[in-house]
Amino acid sequence: MSRASRAASGLPPQSQRAIAQLGKDISIARRRRKLPQRLMAERMLVSVQTLQRLEAGDATVGLAVLASALHVFGMTQRLAELVAPDTDRAGISEDLARLPKTTHAVSSDELDF
């Protein structure tokens, strides 16, 4: 069994639901734009079957296929922002928790460049 299929089969239910919803949303976005699957697949440089798997929420579809679909929709930036550090609330909270409780003034010795 490949790594991709092991990872996909071990996904928690909430992740499976999120991927299924992503597939449905891609299908809706395509249909809103009145793009037939054949034309969308051509623009993505994939087969119609691969697009169908993406729209069905198949977790084994590669990230490049998702990126290609977003590119066709003009939404590539959304992929870049998924886990952007400035929007990572949990990461920001961790950083804040690690801040020192007290600070001291910088001495002139510490400013020696």
C-alpha positions as CSV (number, residue, x, y, z in Angstrom):
1,M,0.0,0.0,0.0
2,S,1.5,3.4,-0.9
3,R,2.1,6.2,1.5
4,A,-0.7,8.3,0.0
5,S,-3.3,5.6,0.4
6,R,-2.2,4.9,4.0
7,A,-2.5,8.5,4.8
8,A,-5.9,8.9,3.2
9,S,-7.3,5.8,4.9
10,G,-6.1,7.0,8.3
11,L,-7.7,10.5,8.0
12,P,-9.9,11.4,11.0
13,P,-13.6,11.7,10.1
14,Q,-13.6,15.6,10.4
15,S,-10.8,15.7,7.8
16,Q,-12.7,13.3,5.5
17,R,-15.7,15.5,5.8
18,A,-13.7,18.6,5.0
19,I,-12.2,17.0,1.9
20,A,-15.6,15.9,0.8
21,Q,-16.9,19.4,1.2
22,L,-14.0,20.8,-0.7
23,G,-14.8,18.5,-3.6
24,K,-18.4,19.7,-3.5
25,D,-17.4,23.3,-3.4
26,I,-15.1,22.8,-6.4
27,S,-17.9,21.2,-8.3
28,I,-20.2,24.2,-7.4
29,A,-17.6,26.7,-8.4
30,R,-17.1,24.9,-11.8
31,R,-20.8,24.8,-12.5
32,R,-21.3,28.4,-11.5
33,R,-18.8,29.3,-14.2
34,K,-20.7,27.0,-16.6
35,L,-17.5,25.0,-17.2
36,P,-18.2,21.4,-18.4
37,Q,-16.0,18.8,-16.7
38,R,-14.2,18.1,-20.0
39,L,-13.1,21.8,-20.4
40,M,-12.2,22.2,-16.7
41,A,-10.1,19.0,-16.9
42,E,-8.4,20.3,-20.1
43,R,-7.5,23.6,-18.4
44,M,-6.2,21.8,-15.4
45,L,-4.2,19.4,-17.6
46,V,-5.7,16.3,-16.0
47,S,-8.2,13.7,-17.1
48,V,-11.9,14.0,-16.6
49,Q,-11.7,11.1,-14.2
50,T,-9.2,12.9,-12.0
51,L,-11.4,16.0,-11.9
52,Q,-14.3,13.7,-11.0
53,R,-12.3,12.2,-8.2
54,L,-11.4,15.7,-6.9
55,E,-15.0,16.7,-7.0
56,A,-16.1,13.5,-5.2
57,G,-13.7,14.3,-2.3
58,D,-11.2,11.5,-3.0
59,A,-8.5,12.1,-0.5
60,T,-5.9,10.4,-2.7
61,V,-6.0,13.1,-5.3
62,G,-2.7,15.0,-5.4
63,L,-2.2,18.5,-4.1
64,A,-1.1,19.6,-7.6
65,V,-4.5,18.7,-8.9
66,L,-6.2,20.9,-6.3
67,A,-3.7,23.7,-7.0
68,S,-4.5,23.4,-10.7
69,A,-8.3,23.7,-10.0
70,L,-7.7,26.8,-7.9
71,H,-5.6,28.3,-10.6
72,V,-8.4,27.8,-13.2
73,F,-10.8,29.6,-10.8
74,G,-8.3,32.4,-10.2
75,M,-8.1,31.4,-6.5
76,T,-4.4,30.3,-6.2
77,Q,-3.8,32.8,-3.4
78,R,-6.2,30.9,-1.2
79,L,-4.0,27.9,-1.2
80,A,-1.0,30.0,-0.2
81,E,-3.0,31.4,2.7
82,L,-4.2,28.1,4.2
83,V,-1.7,28.0,7.0
84,A,-0.1,31.4,6.7
85,P,1.8,32.3,9.9
86,D,-0.1,35.6,10.4
87,T,-3.5,33.8,10.5
88,D,-2.4,30.8,12.6
89,R,-4.2,31.5,15.8
90,A,-2.9,28.4,17.6
91,G,0.7,29.2,16.6
92,I,0.3,32.8,17.7
93,S,-1.1,31.7,21.1
94,E,1.9,29.4,21.5
95,D,4.2,32.3,20.7
96,L,2.5,34.5,23.2
97,A,2.6,31.8,25.9
98,R,6.4,31.6,25.5
99,L,7.0,35.3,26.0
100,P,8.9,36.1,29.1
101,K,6.8,37.2,32.1
102,T,9.2,40.0,32.9
103,T,11.8,41.9,30.9
104,H,14.7,44.1,31.8
105,A,16.1,47.3,30.2
106,V,18.9,46.8,27.7
107,S,22.2,47.7,29.2
108,S,24.8,49.6,27.1
109,D,27.0,46.4,27.1
110,E,24.2,44.6,25.2
111,L,24.2,47.3,22.5
112,D,27.8,46.7,21.5
113,F,27.7,46.4,17.7
